[in-house]
C-alpha cells in the first residue's frame, strides 16, 4: 500500500501577484531591516518585513516553515515563483 502525501499548505492557497516585484532587500535580525522597511514605505513601496508574519501567524509561520523544511531538509518540492507569490504577492 502506498502512502499518500499530504498536500503542501502553499499549494492549497491561490497564487496572486497583485504588483510586480521591484526591490528585494534581505537582512538578518538587528541589521537595520526595520529602518529599511520604514524607508521603503515612506518612498511608496509596499514592503514585506518579518513583522508581517504576525498579522496571521498560523498561516505565515506555517508557510515559511514549509519552505525552509523543503529547502534545507529535503521535505517536499522546493519552492519556486508560484509558491513565493502566495506569500509575497501583495508586496513589491
PyMOL Python script that loads the backbone (N, CA, C, O; Angstrom):
from pymol import cmd

cmd.read_pdbstr("""\
ATOM      1  N   UNK A   1       0.846  -1.181   0.000  1.00  0.00           N
ATOM      2  CA  UNK A   1       0.000   0.000   0.000  1.00  0.00           C
ATOM      3  C   UNK A   1       0.888   1.239   0.000  1.00  0.00           C
ATOM      4  O   UNK A   1       1.781   1.374   0.836  1.00  0.00           O
ATOM      5  N   UNK A   2       0.637   2.132  -0.935  1.00  0.00           N
ATOM      6  CA  UNK A   2       1.451   3.352  -0.999  1.00  0.00           C
ATOM      7  C   UNK A   2       0.888   4.405  -0.065  1.00  0.00           C
ATOM      8  O   UNK A   2      -0.323   4.547   0.106  1.00  0.00           O
ATOM      9  N   UNK A   3       1.802   5.123   0.522  1.00  0.00           N
ATOM     10  CA  UNK A   3       1.418   6.174   1.458  1.00  0.00           C
ATOM     11  C   UNK A   3       1.196   7.467   0.681  1.00  0.00           C
ATOM     12  O   UNK A   3       2.093   7.926  -0.026  1.00  0.00           O
ATOM     13  N   UNK A   4       0.007   8.058   0.807  1.00  0.00           N
ATOM     14  CA  UNK A   4      -0.266   9.309   0.114  1.00  0.00           C
ATOM     15  C   UNK A   4       0.272  10.480   0.920  1.00  0.00           C
ATOM     16  O   UNK A   4       0.112  10.558   2.138  1.00  0.00           O
ATOM     17  N   UNK A   5       0.916  11.389   0.192  1.00  0.00           N
ATOM     18  CA  UNK A   5       1.448  12.588   0.837  1.00  0.00           C
ATOM     19  C   UNK A   5       0.358  13.611   1.050  1.00  0.00           C
ATOM     20  O   UNK A   5      -0.527  13.796   0.216  1.00  0.00           O
ATOM     21  N   UNK A   6       0.444  14.260   2.172  1.00  0.00           N
ATOM     22  CA  UNK A   6      -0.458  15.362   2.469  1.00  0.00           C
ATOM     23  C   UNK A   6      -0.077  16.529   1.567  1.00  0.00           C
ATOM     24  O   UNK A   6       1.111  16.820   1.423  1.00  0.00           O
ATOM     25  N   UNK A   7      -1.054  17.211   0.951  1.00  0.00           N
ATOM     26  CA  UNK A   7      -0.697  18.349   0.084  1.00  0.00           C
ATOM     27  C   UNK A   7      -0.020  19.457   0.891  1.00  0.00           C
ATOM     28  O   UNK A   7      -0.330  19.681   2.061  1.00  0.00           O
ATOM     29  N   UNK A   8       0.909  20.139   0.229  1.00  0.00           N
ATOM     30  CA  UNK A   8       1.577  21.257   0.884  1.00  0.00           C
ATOM     31  C   UNK A   8       0.586  22.387   1.095  1.00  0.00           C
ATOM     32  O   UNK A   8      -0.287  22.622   0.259  1.00  0.00           O
ATOM     33  N   UNK A   9       0.722  23.085   2.211  1.00  0.00           N
ATOM     34  CA  UNK A   9      -0.137  24.225   2.500  1.00  0.00           C
ATOM     35  C   UNK A   9      -0.064  25.249   1.381  1.00  0.00           C
ATOM     36  O   UNK A   9      -1.087  25.797   0.969  1.00  0.00           O
ATOM     37  N   UNK A  10       1.129  25.508   0.893  1.00  0.00           N
ATOM     38  CA  UNK A  10       1.322  26.533  -0.137  1.00  0.00           C
ATOM     39  C   UNK A  10       0.545  26.192  -1.408  1.00  0.00           C
ATOM     40  O   UNK A  10       0.123  27.097  -2.128  1.00  0.00           O
ATOM     41  N   UNK A  11       0.348  24.907  -1.695  1.00  0.00           N
ATOM     42  CA  UNK A  11      -0.374  24.505  -2.902  1.00  0.00           C
ATOM     43  C   UNK A  11      -1.885  24.583  -2.742  1.00  0.00           C
ATOM     44  O   UNK A  11      -2.615  24.454  -3.724  1.00  0.00           O
ATOM     45  N   UNK A  12      -2.362  24.791  -1.528  1.00  0.00           N
ATOM     46  CA  UNK A  12      -3.800  24.895  -1.303  1.00  0.00           C
ATOM     47  C   UNK A  12      -4.281  26.346  -1.347  1.00  0.00           C
ATOM     48  O   UNK A  12      -5.481  26.608  -1.269  1.00  0.00           O
ATOM     49  N   UNK A  13      -3.350  27.277  -1.472  1.00  0.00           N
ATOM     50  CA  UNK A  13      -3.683  28.705  -1.474  1.00  0.00           C
ATOM     51  C   UNK A  13      -3.497  29.291  -2.866  1.00  0.00           C
ATOM     52  O   UNK A  13      -2.647  28.816  -3.619  1.00  0.00           O
ATOM     53  N   UNK A  14      -4.272  30.312  -3.226  1.00  0.00           N
ATOM     54  CA  UNK A  14      -4.115  30.925  -4.551  1.00  0.00           C
ATOM     55  C   UNK A  14      -2.797  31.687  -4.673  1.00  0.00           C
ATOM     56  O   UNK A  14      -2.323  32.308  -3.721  1.00  0.00           O
ATOM     57  N   UNK A  15      -2.230  31.622  -5.854  1.00  0.00           N
ATOM     58  CA  UNK A  15      -1.004  32.369  -6.148  1.00  0.00           C
ATOM     59  C   UNK A  15      -1.396  33.626  -6.899  1.00  0.00           C
ATOM     60  O   UNK A  15      -1.770  33.574  -8.071  1.00  0.00           O
ATOM     61  N   UNK A  16      -1.307  34.753  -6.213  1.00  0.00           N
ATOM     62  CA  UNK A  16      -1.729  36.009  -6.820  1.00  0.00           C
ATOM     63  C   UNK A  16      -0.639  37.051  -6.621  1.00  0.00           C
ATOM     64  O   UNK A  16      -0.275  37.370  -5.489  1.00  0.00           O
ATOM     65  N   UNK A  17      -0.124  37.576  -7.713  1.00  0.00           N
ATOM     66  CA  UNK A  17       0.826  38.682  -7.634  1.00  0.00           C
ATOM     67  C   UNK A  17       0.039  39.919  -7.993  1.00  0.00           C
ATOM     68  O   UNK A  17      -0.348  40.101  -9.148  1.00  0.00           O
ATOM     69  N   UNK A  18      -0.204  40.777  -7.009  1.00  0.00           N
ATOM     70  CA  UNK A  18      -1.013  41.973  -7.239  1.00  0.00           C
ATOM     71  C   UNK A  18      -0.182  43.143  -7.730  1.00  0.00           C
ATOM     72  O   UNK A  18      -0.727  44.123  -8.238  1.00  0.00           O
ATOM     73  N   UNK A  19       1.133  43.050  -7.583  1.00  0.00           N
ATOM     74  CA  UNK A  19       2.016  44.112  -8.072  1.00  0.00           C
ATOM     75  C   UNK A  19       3.373  43.495  -8.411  1.00  0.00           C
ATOM     76  O   UNK A  19       3.791  42.534  -7.765  1.00  0.00           O
ATOM     77  N   UNK A  20       4.064  44.036  -9.415  1.00  0.00           N
ATOM     78  CA  UNK A  20       5.361  43.461  -9.773  1.00  0.00           C
ATOM     79  C   UNK A  20       6.399  43.677  -8.678  1.00  0.00           C
ATOM     80  O   UNK A  20       6.389  44.691  -7.981  1.00  0.00           O
ATOM     81  N   UNK A  21       7.281  42.714  -8.543  1.00  0.00           N
ATOM     82  CA  UNK A  21       8.374  42.834  -7.579  1.00  0.00           C
ATOM     83  C   UNK A  21       9.349  43.881  -8.106  1.00  0.00           C
ATOM     84  O   UNK A  21       9.807  43.788  -9.245  1.00  0.00           O
ATOM     85  N   UNK A  22       9.667  44.875  -7.283  1.00  0.00           N
ATOM     86  CA  UNK A  22      10.556  45.961  -7.699  1.00  0.00           C
ATOM     87  C   UNK A  22      11.885  45.951  -6.959  1.00  0.00           C
ATOM     88  O   UNK A  22      12.931  46.236  -7.542  1.00  0.00           O
ATOM     89  N   UNK A  23      11.840  45.622  -5.673  1.00  0.00           N
ATOM     90  CA  UNK A  23      13.042  45.696  -4.844  1.00  0.00           C
ATOM     91  C   UNK A  23      13.099  44.462  -3.951  1.00  0.00           C
ATOM     92  O   UNK A  23      12.086  44.046  -3.389  1.00  0.00           O
ATOM     93  N   UNK A  24      14.280  43.885  -3.825  1.00  0.00           N
ATOM     94  CA  UNK A  24      14.487  42.809  -2.856  1.00  0.00           C
ATOM     95  C   UNK A  24      15.641  43.225  -1.951  1.00  0.00           C
ATOM     96  O   UNK A  24      16.756  43.461  -2.416  1.00  0.00           O
ATOM     97  N   UNK A  25      15.359  43.309  -0.665  1.00  0.00           N
ATOM     98  CA  UNK A  25      16.364  43.640   0.340  1.00  0.00           C
ATOM     99  C   UNK A  25      16.286  42.544   1.394  1.00  0.00           C
ATOM    100  O   UNK A  25      15.237  42.351   2.009  1.00  0.00           O
ATOM    101  N   UNK A  26      17.357  41.843   1.603  1.00  0.00           N
ATOM    102  CA  UNK A  26      17.379  40.765   2.595  1.00  0.00           C
ATOM    103  C   UNK A  26      18.360  41.125   3.700  1.00  0.00           C
ATOM    104  O   UNK A  26      19.429  41.678   3.440  1.00  0.00           O
ATOM    105  N   UNK A  27      17.989  40.808   4.926  1.00  0.00           N
ATOM    106  CA  UNK A  27      18.888  41.089   6.031  1.00  0.00           C
ATOM    107  C   UNK A  27      18.570  40.248   7.241  1.00  0.00           C
ATOM    108  O   UNK A  27      17.434  39.814   7.427  1.00  0.00           O
ATOM    109  N   UNK A  28      19.554  40.023   8.048  1.00  0.00           N
ATOM    110  CA  UNK A  28      19.367  39.293   9.292  1.00  0.00           C
ATOM    111  C   UNK A  28      18.794  40.218  10.360  1.00  0.00           C
ATOM    112  O   UNK A  28      18.828  41.442  10.228  1.00  0.00           O
ATOM    113  N   UNK A  29      18.271  39.615  11.409  1.00  0.00           N
ATOM    114  CA  UNK A  29      17.760  40.401  12.534  1.00  0.00           C
ATOM    115  C   UNK A  29      18.831  41.354  13.048  1.00  0.00           C
ATOM    116  O   UNK A  29      20.024  41.052  13.039  1.00  0.00           O
ATOM    117  N   UNK A  30      18.365  42.507  13.493  1.00  0.00           N
ATOM    118  CA  UNK A  30      19.227  43.516  14.118  1.00  0.00           C
ATOM    119  C   UNK A  30      20.249  44.108  13.142  1.00  0.00           C
ATOM    120  O   UNK A  30      21.329  44.523  13.562  1.00  0.00           O
ATOM    121  N   UNK A  31      19.922  44.151  11.851  1.00  0.00           N
ATOM    122  CA  UNK A  31      20.844  44.738  10.874  1.00  0.00           C
ATOM    123  C   UNK A  31      20.213  45.913  10.127  1.00  0.00           C
ATOM    124  O   UNK A  31      20.654  46.265   9.034  1.00  0.00           O
ATOM    125  N   UNK A  32      19.183  46.515  10.716  1.00  0.00           N
ATOM    126  CA  UNK A  32      18.562  47.677  10.098  1.00  0.00           C
ATOM    127  C   UNK A  32      17.386  47.357   9.194  1.00  0.00           C
ATOM    128  O   UNK A  32      16.971  48.208   8.407  1.00  0.00           O
ATOM    129  N   UNK A  33      16.838  46.151   9.286  1.00  0.00           N
ATOM    130  CA  UNK A  33      15.731  45.800   8.403  1.00  0.00           C
ATOM    131  C   UNK A  33      14.486  46.644   8.675  1.00  0.00           C
ATOM    132  O   UNK A  33      13.777  46.997   7.732  1.00  0.00           O
ATOM    133  N   UNK A  34      14.203  46.973   9.925  1.00  0.00           N
ATOM    134  CA  UNK A  34      13.032  47.800  10.218  1.00  0.00           C
ATOM    135  C   UNK A  34      13.229  49.212   9.675  1.00  0.00           C
ATOM    136  O   UNK A  34      12.280  49.824   9.186  1.00  0.00           O
ATOM    137  N   UNK A  35      14.449  49.731   9.756  1.00  0.00           N
ATOM    138  CA  UNK A  35      14.724  51.056   9.181  1.00  0.00           C
ATOM    139  C   UNK A  35      14.540  51.029   7.669  1.00  0.00           C
ATOM    140  O   UNK A  35      13.976  51.960   7.094  1.00  0.00           O
ATOM    141  N   UNK A  36      15.011  49.970   7.026  1.00  0.00           N
ATOM    142  CA  UNK A  36      14.843  49.841   5.581  1.00  0.00           C
ATOM    143  C   UNK A  36      13.366  49.690   5.221  1.00  0.00           C
ATOM    144  O   UNK A  36      12.900  50.289   4.252  1.00  0.00           O
ATOM    145  N   UNK A  37      12.639  48.902   5.986  1.00  0.00           N
ATOM    146  CA  UNK A  37      11.199  48.714   5.801  1.00  0.00           C
ATOM    147  C   UNK A  37      10.474  50.064   5.883  1.00  0.00           C
ATOM    148  O   UNK A  37       9.638  50.383   5.037  1.00  0.00           O
ATOM    149  N   UNK A  38      10.806  50.840   6.904  1.00  0.00           N
ATOM    150  CA  UNK A  38      10.179  52.152   7.108  1.00  0.00           C
ATOM    151  C   UNK A  38      10.520  53.100   5.961  1.00  0.00           C
ATOM    152  O   UNK A  38       9.649  53.818   5.469  1.00  0.00           O
ATOM    153  N   UNK A  39      11.765  53.107   5.541  1.00  0.00           N
ATOM    154  CA  UNK A  39      12.184  53.973   4.434  1.00  0.00           C
ATOM    155  C   UNK A  39      11.466  53.593   3.144  1.00  0.00           C
ATOM    156  O   UNK A  39      11.011  54.471   2.410  1.00  0.00           O
ATOM    157  N   UNK A  40      11.358  52.297   2.860  1.00  0.00           N
ATOM    158  CA  UNK A  40      10.666  51.863   1.642  1.00  0.00           C
ATOM    159  C   UNK A  40       9.192  52.254   1.675  1.00  0.00           C
ATOM    160  O   UNK A  40       8.626  52.639   0.651  1.00  0.00           O
ATOM    161  N   UNK A  41       8.573  52.155   2.846  1.00  0.00           N
ATOM    162  CA  UNK A  41       7.173  52.585   2.975  1.00  0.00           C
ATOM    163  C   UNK A  41       7.045  54.080   2.698  1.00  0.00           C
ATOM    164  O   UNK A  41       6.109  54.508   2.022  1.00  0.00           O
ATOM    165  N   UNK A  42       7.985  54.879   3.218  1.00  0.00           N
ATOM    166  CA  UNK A  42       7.945  56.325   3.007  1.00  0.00           C
ATOM    167  C   UNK A  42       8.128  56.674   1.526  1.00  0.00           C
ATOM    168  O   UNK A  42       7.650  57.709   1.062  1.00  0.00           O
ATOM    169  N   UNK A  43       8.819  55.808   0.797  1.00  0.00           N
ATOM    170  CA  UNK A  43       9.031  56.012  -0.639  1.00  0.00           C
ATOM    171  C   UNK A  43       7.854  55.505  -1.478  1.00  0.00           C
ATOM    172  O   UNK A  43       7.863  55.627  -2.703  1.00  0.00           O
ATOM    173  N   UNK A  44       6.847  54.939  -0.817  1.00  0.00           N
ATOM    174  CA  UNK A  44       5.657  54.493  -1.537  1.00  0.00           C
ATOM    175  C   UNK A  44       5.609  53.021  -1.893  1.00  0.00           C
ATOM    176  O   UNK A  44       4.691  52.581  -2.586  1.00  0.00           O
ATOM    177  N   UNK A  45       6.581  52.255  -1.432  1.00  0.00           N
ATOM    178  CA  UNK A  45       6.574  50.818  -1.688  1.00  0.00           C
ATOM    179  C   UNK A  45       5.671  50.109  -0.679  1.00  0.00           C
ATOM    180  O   UNK A  45       5.288  50.687   0.338  1.00  0.00           O
ATOM    181  N   UNK A  46       5.342  48.875  -0.964  1.00  0.00           N
ATOM    182  CA  UNK A  46       4.585  48.010  -0.058  1.00  0.00           C
ATOM    183  C   UNK A  46       5.506  46.856   0.328  1.00  0.00           C
ATOM    184  O   UNK A  46       5.375  45.754  -0.205  1.00  0.00           O
ATOM    185  N   UNK A  47       6.438  47.101   1.253  1.00  0.00           N
ATOM    186  CA  UNK A  47       7.442  46.090   1.587  1.00  0.00           C
ATOM    187  C   UNK A  47       6.922  45.019   2.542  1.00  0.00           C
ATOM    188  O   UNK A  47       5.957  45.220   3.280  1.00  0.00           O
ATOM    189  N   UNK A  48       7.587  43.898   2.497  1.00  0.00           N
ATOM    190  CA  UNK A  48       7.323  42.810   3.437  1.00  0.00           C
ATOM    191  C   UNK A  48       8.441  42.807   4.472  1.00  0.00           C
ATOM    192  O   UNK A  48       9.608  43.007   4.135  1.00  0.00           O
ATOM    193  N   UNK A  49       8.088  42.584   5.709  1.00  0.00           N
ATOM    194  CA  UNK A  49       9.058  42.516   6.799  1.00  0.00           C
ATOM    195  C   UNK A  49       8.674  41.327   7.664  1.00  0.00           C
ATOM    196  O   UNK A  49       7.524  40.889   7.631  1.00  0.00           O
ATOM    197  N   UNK A  50       9.588  40.811   8.417  1.00  0.00           N
ATOM    198  CA  UNK A  50       9.291  39.686   9.296  1.00  0.00           C
ATOM    199  C   UNK A  50       8.101  39.938  10.202  1.00  0.00           C
ATOM    200  O   UNK A  50       7.401  39.003  10.591  1.00  0.00           O
ATOM    201  N   UNK A  51       7.872  41.194  10.538  1.00  0.00           N
ATOM    202  CA  UNK A  51       6.738  41.510  11.404  1.00  0.00           C
ATOM    203  C   UNK A  51       5.401  41.270  10.708  1.00  0.00           C
ATOM    204  O   UNK A  51       4.377  41.135  11.378  1.00  0.00           O
ATOM    205  N   UNK A  52       5.391  41.214   9.369  1.00  0.00           N
ATOM    206  CA  UNK A  52       4.151  40.925   8.651  1.00  0.00           C
ATOM    207  C   UNK A  52       3.608  39.540   8.992  1.00  0.00           C
ATOM    208  O   UNK A  52       2.405  39.300   8.897  1.00  0.00           O
ATOM    209  N   UNK A  53       4.491  38.634   9.389  1.00  0.00           N
ATOM    210  CA  UNK A  53       4.046  37.284   9.729  1.00  0.00           C
ATOM    211  C   UNK A  53       3.076  37.283  10.896  1.00  0.00           C
ATOM    212  O   UNK A  53       2.231  36.395  11.008  1.00  0.00           O
ATOM    213  N   UNK A  54       3.195  38.269  11.757  1.00  0.00           N
ATOM    214  CA  UNK A  54       2.349  38.272  12.953  1.00  0.00           C
ATOM    215  C   UNK A  54       0.936  38.752  12.668  1.00  0.00           C
ATOM    216  O   UNK A  54       0.084  38.712  13.555  1.00  0.00           O
ATOM    217  N   UNK A  55       0.667  39.211  11.431  1.00  0.00           N
ATOM    218  CA  UNK A  55      -0.704  39.547  11.053  1.00  0.00           C
ATOM    219  C   UNK A  55      -1.565  38.287  11.016  1.00  0.00           C
ATOM    220  O   UNK A  55      -2.752  38.326  11.340  1.00  0.00           O
ATOM    221  N   UNK A  56      -0.959  37.175  10.621  1.00  0.00           N
ATOM    222  CA  UNK A  56      -1.648  35.885  10.572  1.00  0.00           C
ATOM    223  C   UNK A  56      -0.600  34.803  10.811  1.00  0.00           C
ATOM    224  O   UNK A  56      -0.224  34.096   9.876  1.00  0.00           O
ATOM    225  N   UNK A  57      -0.121  34.661  12.050  1.00  0.00           N
ATOM    226  CA  UNK A  57       0.989  33.744  12.319  1.00  0.00           C
ATOM    227  C   UNK A  57       0.693  32.292  11.997  1.00  0.00           C
ATOM    228  O   UNK A  57       1.584  31.565  11.559  1.00  0.00           O
ATOM    229  N   UNK A  58      -0.521  31.862  12.203  1.00  0.00           N
ATOM    230  CA  UNK A  58      -0.849  30.465  11.910  1.00  0.00           C
ATOM    231  C   UNK A  58      -0.597  30.150  10.438  1.00  0.00           C
ATOM    232  O   UNK A  58      -0.118  29.067  10.101  1.00  0.00           O
ATOM    233  N   UNK A  59      -0.918  31.092   9.576  1.00  0.00           N
ATOM    234  CA  UNK A  59      -0.723  30.901   8.141  1.00  0.00           C
ATOM    235  C   UNK A  59       0.734  31.131   7.737  1.00  0.00           C
ATOM    236  O   UNK A  59       1.363  30.254   7.146  1.00  0.00           O
ATOM    237  N   UNK A  60       1.263  32.306   8.057  1.00  0.00           N
ATOM    238  CA  UNK A  60       2.580  32.671   7.536  1.00  0.00           C
ATOM    239  C   UNK A  60       3.730  31.892   8.167  1.00  0.00           C
ATOM    240  O   UNK A  60       4.667  31.517   7.462  1.00  0.00           O
ATOM    241  N   UNK A  61       3.686  31.644   9.450  1.00  0.00           N
ATOM    242  CA  UNK A  61       4.749  30.834  10.062  1.00  0.00           C
ATOM    243  C   UNK A  61       4.731  29.428   9.507  1.00  0.00           C
ATOM    244  O   UNK A  61       5.785  28.830   9.289  1.00  0.00           O
ATOM    245  N   UNK A  62       3.531  28.889   9.274  1.00  0.00           N
ATOM    246  CA  UNK A  62       3.422  27.544   8.692  1.00  0.00           C
ATOM    247  C   UNK A  62       3.981  27.526   7.269  1.00  0.00           C
ATOM    248  O   UNK A  62       4.671  26.582   6.883  1.00  0.00           O
ATOM    249  N   UNK A  63       3.683  28.564   6.491  1.00  0.00           N
ATOM    250  CA  UNK A  63       4.183  28.621   5.116  1.00  0.00           C
ATOM    251  C   UNK A  63       5.707  28.731   5.069  1.00  0.00           C
ATOM    252  O   UNK A  63       6.358  27.997   4.325  1.00  0.00           O
ATOM    253  N   UNK A  64       6.277  29.642   5.857  1.00  0.00           N
ATOM    254  CA  UNK A  64       7.730  29.806   5.831  1.00  0.00           C
ATOM    255  C   UNK A  64       8.437  28.567   6.394  1.00  0.00           C
ATOM    256  O   UNK A  64       9.516  28.202   5.928  1.00  0.00           O
ATOM    257  N   UNK A  65       7.836  27.933   7.380  1.00  0.00           N
ATOM    258  CA  UNK A  65       8.403  26.688   7.910  1.00  0.00           C
ATOM    259  C   UNK A  65       8.405  25.623   6.824  1.00  0.00           C
ATOM    260  O   UNK A  65       9.383  24.893   6.664  1.00  0.00           O
ATOM    261  N   UNK A  66       7.315  25.538   6.085  1.00  0.00           N
ATOM    262  CA  UNK A  66       7.221  24.578   4.986  1.00  0.00           C
ATOM    263  C   UNK A  66       8.307  24.834   3.937  1.00  0.00           C
ATOM    264  O   UNK A  66       8.924  23.897   3.429  1.00  0.00           O
ATOM    265  N   UNK A  67       8.533  26.110   3.619  1.00  0.00           N
ATOM    266  CA  UNK A  67       9.561  26.466   2.640  1.00  0.00           C
ATOM    267  C   UNK A  67      10.955  26.074   3.128  1.00  0.00           C
ATOM    268  O   UNK A  67      11.741  25.504   2.372  1.00  0.00           O
ATOM    269  N   UNK A  68      11.259  26.374   4.373  1.00  0.00           N
ATOM    270  CA  UNK A  68      12.581  26.059   4.922  1.00  0.00           C
ATOM    271  C   UNK A  68      12.804  24.552   5.024  1.00  0.00           C
ATOM    272  O   UNK A  68      13.906  24.068   4.765  1.00  0.00           O
ATOM    273  N   UNK A  69      11.766  23.811   5.398  1.00  0.00           N
ATOM    274  CA  UNK A  69      11.891  22.356   5.505  1.00  0.00           C
ATOM    275  C   UNK A  69      12.135  21.738   4.128  1.00  0.00           C
ATOM    276  O   UNK A  69      12.889  20.773   4.001  1.00  0.00           O
ATOM    277  N   UNK A  70      11.495  22.297   3.095  1.00  0.00           N
ATOM    278  CA  UNK A  70      11.719  21.797   1.738  1.00  0.00           C
ATOM    279  C   UNK A  70      13.144  22.090   1.288  1.00  0.00           C
ATOM    280  O   UNK A  70      13.816  21.227   0.725  1.00  0.00           O
ATOM    281  N   UNK A  71      13.594  23.303   1.539  1.00  0.00           N
ATOM    282  CA  UNK A  71      14.936  23.698   1.077  1.00  0.00           C
ATOM    283  C   UNK A  71      16.060  23.008   1.842  1.00  0.00           C
ATOM    284  O   UNK A  71      16.986  22.463   1.241  1.00  0.00           O
ATOM    285  N   UNK A  72      15.976  23.035   3.156  1.00  0.00           N
ATOM    286  CA  UNK A  72      17.110  22.575   3.953  1.00  0.00           C
ATOM    287  C   UNK A  72      17.027  21.134   4.437  1.00  0.00           C
ATOM    288  O   UNK A  72      18.045  20.526   4.767  1.00  0.00           O
ATOM    289  N   UNK A  73      15.810  20.584   4.480  1.00  0.00           N
ATOM    290  CA  UNK A  73      15.664  19.202   4.938  1.00  0.00           C
ATOM    291  C   UNK A  73      15.208  18.266   3.826  1.00  0.00           C
ATOM    292  O   UNK A  73      15.072  17.062   4.044  1.00  0.00           O
ATOM    293  N   UNK A  74      14.972  18.811   2.639  1.00  0.00           N
ATOM    294  CA  UNK A  74      14.553  17.994   1.507  1.00  0.00           C
ATOM    295  C   UNK A  74      13.154  17.416   1.657  1.00  0.00           C
ATOM    296  O   UNK A  74      12.834  16.395   1.049  1.00  0.00           O
ATOM    297  N   UNK A  75      12.326  18.060   2.459  1.00  0.00           N
ATOM    298  CA  UNK A  75      10.967  17.575   2.672  1.00  0.00           C
ATOM    299  C   UNK A  75      10.025  18.236   1.672  1.00  0.00           C
ATOM    300  O   UNK A  75       9.649  19.395   1.845  1.00  0.00           O
ATOM    301  N   UNK A  76       9.652  17.521   0.652  1.00  0.00           N
ATOM    302  CA  UNK A  76       8.768  18.067  -0.380  1.00  0.00           C
ATOM    303  C   UNK A  76       9.540  18.795  -1.458  1.00  0.00           C
ATOM    304  O   UNK A  76      10.767  18.897  -1.424  1.00  0.00           O
ATOM    305  N   UNK A  77       8.790  19.291  -2.403  1.00  0.00           N
ATOM    306  CA  UNK A  77       9.381  20.014  -3.529  1.00  0.00           C
ATOM    307  C   UNK A  77       9.876  21.387  -3.086  1.00  0.00           C
ATOM    308  O   UNK A  77       9.237  22.044  -2.264  1.00  0.00           O
ATOM    309  N   UNK A  78      11.013  21.819  -3.630  1.00  0.00           N
ATOM    310  CA  UNK A  78      11.478  23.179  -3.328  1.00  0.00           C
ATOM    311  C   UNK A  78      10.478  24.206  -3.854  1.00  0.00           C
ATOM    312  O   UNK A  78       9.754  23.950  -4.815  1.00  0.00           O
ATOM    313  N   UNK A  79      10.452  25.342  -3.225  1.00  0.00           N
ATOM    314  CA  UNK A  79       9.555  26.409  -3.655  1.00  0.00           C
ATOM    315  C   UNK A  79      10.110  27.117  -4.883  1.00  0.00           C
ATOM    316  O   UNK A  79      11.322  27.264  -5.044  1.00  0.00           O
ATOM    317  N   UNK A  80       9.197  27.552  -5.743  1.00  0.00           N
ATOM    318  CA  UNK A  80       9.546  28.339  -6.917  1.00  0.00           C
ATOM    319  C   UNK A  80       8.754  29.637  -6.902  1.00  0.00           C
ATOM    320  O   UNK A  80       8.248  30.059  -5.862  1.00  0.00           O
ATOM    321  N   UNK A  81       8.655  30.257  -8.056  1.00  0.00           N
ATOM    322  CA  UNK A  81       7.986  31.559  -8.159  1.00  0.00           C
ATOM    323  C   UNK A  81       6.525  31.508  -7.715  1.00  0.00           C
ATOM    324  O   UNK A  81       6.068  32.382  -6.978  1.00  0.00           O
ATOM    325  N   UNK A  82       5.789  30.478  -8.165  1.00  0.00           N
ATOM    326  CA  UNK A  82       4.375  30.378  -7.817  1.00  0.00           C
ATOM    327  C   UNK A  82       4.184  30.360  -6.311  1.00  0.00           C
ATOM    328  O   UNK A  82       3.310  31.047  -5.783  1.00  0.00           O
ATOM    329  N   UNK A  83       5.001  29.572  -5.616  1.00  0.00           N
ATOM    330  CA  UNK A  83       4.875  29.449  -4.168  1.00  0.00           C
ATOM    331  C   UNK A  83       5.263  30.759  -3.474  1.00  0.00           C
ATOM    332  O   UNK A  83       4.613  31.164  -2.510  1.00  0.00           O
ATOM    333  N   UNK A  84       6.302  31.411  -3.952  1.00  0.00           N
ATOM    334  CA  UNK A  84       6.695  32.682  -3.354  1.00  0.00           C
ATOM    335  C   UNK A  84       5.641  33.758  -3.564  1.00  0.00           C
ATOM    336  O   UNK A  84       5.461  34.634  -2.718  1.00  0.00           O
ATOM    337  N   UNK A  85       4.939  33.690  -4.703  1.00  0.00           N
ATOM    338  CA  UNK A  85       3.864  34.652  -4.946  1.00  0.00           C
ATOM    339  C   UNK A  85       2.701  34.462  -3.972  1.00  0.00           C
ATOM    340  O   UNK A  85       1.967  35.411  -3.694  1.00  0.00           O
ATOM    341  N   UNK A  86       2.526  33.251  -3.454  1.00  0.00           N
ATOM    342  CA  UNK A  86       1.485  33.024  -2.455  1.00  0.00           C
ATOM    343  C   UNK A  86       1.730  33.898  -1.229  1.00  0.00           C
ATOM    344  O   UNK A  86       0.796  34.504  -0.702  1.00  0.00           O
ATOM    345  N   UNK A  87       2.973  33.965  -0.774  1.00  0.00           N
ATOM    346  CA  UNK A  87       3.263  34.737   0.444  1.00  0.00           C
ATOM    347  C   UNK A  87       3.747  36.165   0.175  1.00  0.00           C
ATOM    348  O   UNK A  87       3.626  37.031   1.041  1.00  0.00           O
ATOM    349  N   UNK A  88       4.286  36.412  -1.005  1.00  0.00           N
ATOM    350  CA  UNK A  88       4.844  37.741  -1.298  1.00  0.00           C
ATOM    351  C   UNK A  88       4.092  38.508  -2.372  1.00  0.00           C
ATOM    352  O   UNK A  88       4.520  39.596  -2.757  1.00  0.00           O
ATOM    353  N   UNK A  89       2.980  37.969  -2.866  1.00  0.00           N
ATOM    354  CA  UNK A  89       2.260  38.560  -3.981  1.00  0.00           C
ATOM    355  C   UNK A  89       1.678  39.939  -3.727  1.00  0.00           C
ATOM    356  O   UNK A  89       1.424  40.684  -4.674  1.00  0.00           O
ATOM    357  N   UNK A  90       1.463  40.291  -2.470  1.00  0.00           N
ATOM    358  CA  UNK A  90       0.893  41.604  -2.152  1.00  0.00           C
ATOM    359  C   UNK A  90       1.959  42.642  -1.806  1.00  0.00           C
ATOM    360  O   UNK A  90       1.642  43.737  -1.343  1.00  0.00           O
ATOM    361  N   UNK A  91       3.211  42.292  -2.032  1.00  0.00           N
ATOM    362  CA  UNK A  91       4.323  43.199  -1.726  1.00  0.00           C
ATOM    363  C   UNK A  91       5.109  43.477  -3.000  1.00  0.00           C
ATOM    364  O   UNK A  91       5.140  42.659  -3.919  1.00  0.00           O
ATOM    365  N   UNK A  92       5.745  44.648  -3.039  1.00  0.00           N
ATOM    366  CA  UNK A  92       6.570  44.963  -4.206  1.00  0.00           C
ATOM    367  C   UNK A  92       8.006  45.207  -3.822  1.00  0.00           C
ATOM    368  O   UNK A  92       8.837  45.486  -4.687  1.00  0.00           O
TER     369      UNK A  92
END
""", "prot")
cmd.dss("prot")
cmd.show_as("cartoon", "prot")
cmd.util.cbc("prot")
cmd.orient("prot")
